[in-house]
Amino acid sequence: METIETSERRLVSPELRLNAIHSLGYQVMDKPQEHMSQNRYTFNFLTDREREVLRLVADGHTDRMVAETLVISPRTVNRHLSNIFNKLDVPGRTAAVALALRQGLF
């Protein structure tokens, strides 16, 4: 696994991160979801901004990076993520990204 050590955290290449999240998605999301229709989420209940935030998180962006990209505060990013988790009925960002990847949102 290709990693880069920094003083704050270990960085893993985006490709490896997405592969790991995708694999984890099959473990985390094996239970049926109430919002699913014919094994496919519509994601229509997410706002455009929430889908944009989720896409950036799936690309490996931190909250701060998402905030800088979208020119919003990190606290607003956190609020969007909280709304996403509630709407998707998932415990956190990994499960939200795994579900989105598994259902073909991106």
Secondary structure, 3 states (H helix, E strand, C coil): CCEEECCCCEEECHHHHHHHHHHHHHHHCCCCCCCCECCECCCCCCCHHHHHHHHHHHCCCCHHHHHHHHCCCHHHHHHHHHHHHHHHCCCCHHHHHHHHHHCCCC
